């Protein structure tokens, strides 16, 4: 049996680890046929290397590592592959595969929209403006894909506008996003986090929005929405199928 290692970024904020634990429990319920483990890239234990060492010590033959990341940037493109390469050298009998990131999957976009509804926002309210809060990346294509999330969230609604803002030093920042949705006619604002877990960055965006727009509504993070487990399961299956195909070619 191939183990599924769900890899989160990690955070000093305990809310993040609590949320990841809930996400992984949802994955276990979704895939009772798998040995599901949790690992972190930074700041939180257990780290990726330790989890893979543990699997090797237990005699596992293979593992597929699924990044709980919404963008394909430095962590997914550089950090994680380097960790897996190092583990392959230590454990040549443990076959390791890196699955794709969760990305901008339609199911996750739908999950964000459902979090907005849960915050009490009416789907048919034409005066609503949505500010999608995201982390931002040094990888420009990743930022561009994240900016496009906002327009997709409008699908099936009557909301006035949606704009993505970034918690880090990328444009637009929260103040710019608020100005854009206001210019589009929005009189009520909801902030929708494009984050799996809460933490210092979501707090930063919420504080900035509250400063400029005290009456804004704040939706929950994606968290343990069932869509996350569905996408993780799909990424795992795709990775295992691709590996099987390569071996049989």
C-alpha positions in Angstrom: 0.0 0.0 0.0 1.3 3.5 -0.9 1.2 5.9 2.0 -0.3 9.4 1.6 1.8 12.1 3.2 -0.1 15.4 3.4 2.5 18.2 3.6 1.5 21.6 4.9 3.6 24.7 5.1 3.7 25.0 8.9 3.2 28.1 11.1 4.0 29.4 14.5 0.3 30.0 15.0 -1.3 27.0 16.7 -4.6 27.6 14.8 -2.8 26.5 11.7 -1.7 23.1 13.0 -5.2 22.6 14.5 -6.8 23.2 11.1 -4.3 20.9 9.3 -5.1 18.2 11.8 -8.8 18.6 11.0 -8.0 18.5 7.3 -6.0 15.3 7.6 -8.7 13.7 9.7 -11.1 14.5 6.9 -8.7 12.9 4.4 -8.5 9.8 6.5 -12.3 9.5 6.5 -12.3 10.1 2.8 -9.6 7.4 2.2 -9.8 4.7 4.9 -7.9 2.5 2.5 -4.7 4.5 2.9 -2.1 5.1 5.6 -2.4 8.9 5.9 0.4 10.9 7.6 0.9 14.6 8.3 4.2 16.5 7.7 5.3 20.1 7.6 7.8 22.0 5.5 8.8 24.5 8.2 8.0 25.8 11.8 5.9 22.8 12.8 6.6 19.2 13.7 6.8 16.6 12.3 8.9 17.7 9.4 8.8 15.9 6.0 12.2 14.2 6.5 11.2 12.7 9.8 7.9 11.4 8.5 9.6 9.7 5.5 12.3 8.3 7.8 9.5 6.8 9.9 7.8 5.2 7.0 11.1 3.7 5.8 11.8 2.3 9.3 8.3 0.7 9.3 9.1 -1.0 6.0 6.8 1.0 3.7 7.5 0.4 0.1 6.2 3.6 -1.4 4.6 7.0 -0.5 3.0 9.8 -2.4 3.6 13.2 -1.0 0.6 15.6 -1.5 1.4 19.3 -0.9 -1.5 21.1 0.9 -0.5 24.1 -1.1 -2.8 26.3 -3.2 0.0 27.6 -5.5 2.8 26.0 -7.4 5.6 28.3 -6.3 9.0 28.0 -4.4 7.9 25.5 -1.8 6.3 23.1 -4.3 8.9 23.6 -7.0 12.2 23.7 -5.0 11.9 23.0 -1.3 9.8 19.8 -1.4 11.6 18.2 -4.3 14.9 18.7 -2.6 13.6 17.1 0.6 12.3 14.1 -1.4 15.6 13.7 -3.2 17.5 13.7 0.1 15.1 11.1 1.4 15.6 8.9 -1.7 19.3 8.9 -1.0 18.8 7.8 2.6 16.1 5.3 1.7 16.6 3.8 -1.8 14.0 1.1 -1.1 11.2 3.7 -0.4 9.7 4.8 -3.7 8.6 8.5 -3.4 6.3 10.4 -5.6 5.4 14.1 -5.4 1.8 14.8 -6.3 0.6 18.1 -7.7 -0.4 21.0 -5.5 -4.1 21.5 -4.7 -3.9 24.6 -6.9 -6.9 26.5 -8.3 -9.1 23.4 -8.6 -12.7 24.2 -9.3 -13.8 22.3 -6.1 -11.7 24.6 -4.0 -13.1 27.8 -5.7 -16.5 26.4 -5.0 -15.5 25.8 -1.3 -14.5 29.5 -0.9 -17.9 30.5 -2.4 -19.6 28.2 0.1 -17.6 29.8 3.0 -18.9 33.2 1.8 -22.5 31.9 1.9 -21.9 30.5 5.4 -20.9 34.0 6.5 -24.4 35.1 5.7 -23.9 36.7 2.3 -26.8 36.4 -0.1 -26.0 34.9 -3.5 -28.3 37.4 -5.2 -27.1 40.6 -3.5 -25.8 43.0 -6.2 -24.2 45.3 -3.7 -21.7 42.7 -2.4 -18.0 43.0 -3.3 -15.7 40.1 -2.5 -12.0 40.6 -1.5 -10.2 37.3 -1.9 -7.2 37.3 0.4 -4.2 35.3 -0.7 -0.6 34.9 0.4 1.3 36.1 -2.7 4.4 34.5 -4.3 7.7 35.4 -5.8 6.6 33.3 -8.7 4.7 35.7 -11.0 2.7 33.1 -12.9 1.4 31.8 -9.5 0.2 35.3 -8.6 -1.6 35.6 -11.9 -3.4 32.4 -11.4 -4.4 33.5 -7.9 -5.7 36.8 -9.2 -8.0 34.9 -11.5 -9.6 33.1 -8.6 -11.7 36.2 -7.7 -13.5 36.3 -11.0 -14.3 32.6 -10.8 -15.8 33.1 -7.4 -18.5 35.4 -8.9 -19.8 32.5 -11.1 -23.5 31.9 -10.3 -23.9 35.0 -8.2 -25.2 38.5 -8.6 -22.3 40.1 -6.7 -20.9 43.4 -8.0 -17.2 42.5 -8.1 -14.5 40.3 -6.7 -10.8 41.2 -6.5 -7.8 39.2 -5.1 -5.5 41.0 -2.7 -2.2 39.7 -1.3 -1.0 39.6 2.3 2.6 40.0 1.2 4.3 42.6 -0.9 2.4 42.1 -4.1 -0.3 44.1 -5.9 -3.1 44.7 -5.2 -2.9 45.0 -1.4 -6.1 45.0 0.7 -6.6 48.8 0.4 -6.3 48.6 -3.4 -8.7 45.7 -3.6 -11.3 47.5 -1.4 -11.1 50.6 -3.7 -11.6 48.4 -6.8 -14.7 46.6 -5.5 -16.1 50.0 -4.3 -15.5 51.5 -7.7 -17.5 48.6 -9.2 -20.5 49.5 -7.1 -20.1 47.3 -4.0 -21.5 48.7 -0.8 -21.0 45.6 1.3 -17.7 43.8 1.5 -16.9 40.3 2.4 -13.3 39.0 2.8 -12.8 35.4 1.6 -9.5 33.8 2.5 -7.8 31.8 -0.2 -6.0 29.9 2.6 -6.3 26.4 3.9 -5.6 27.5 7.5 -5.7 30.7 9.5 -2.6 32.4 10.8 -0.6 35.6 10.9 -1.1 36.4 7.3 -4.9 36.1 7.4 -4.9 38.2 10.5 -2.8 40.8 8.7 -5.3 41.1 5.9 -8.3 41.1 8.2 -6.8 43.9 10.2 -6.0 46.0 7.2 -9.5 45.5 5.8 -11.1 46.4 9.2 -9.0 49.6 9.3 -10.3 50.7 5.9 -13.8 49.1 6.0 -14.9 48.4 9.6 -18.2 46.9 8.5 -16.7 44.2 6.3 -17.7 40.5 6.8 -15.0 37.9 7.2 -15.6 34.4 5.8 -13.8 31.4 7.2 -10.7 29.9 5.6 -11.2 26.8 3.4 -10.1 24.6 6.3 -11.5 21.1 6.5 -14.1 21.6 3.8 -14.8 18.3 2.2 -13.5 19.6 -1.1 -10.0 19.6 0.3 -10.1 15.9 1.0 -11.6 15.3 -2.4 -8.8 17.2 -4.2 -6.1 15.6 -2.1 -7.5 12.2 -2.9 -7.5 13.0 -6.6 -3.9 14.3 -6.5 -2.8 11.1 -4.8 -4.5 8.9 -7.3 -3.1 10.9 -10.2 0.4 10.6 -8.8 0.2 6.9 -8.2 -1.3 6.3 -11.6 1.5 8.3 -13.3 4.1 6.4 -11.4 2.6 3.1 -12.3 2.4 4.1 -16.0 6.1 5.1 -16.0 7.1 1.8 -14.5 5.1 -0.2 -17.0 6.3 1.8 -20.0 
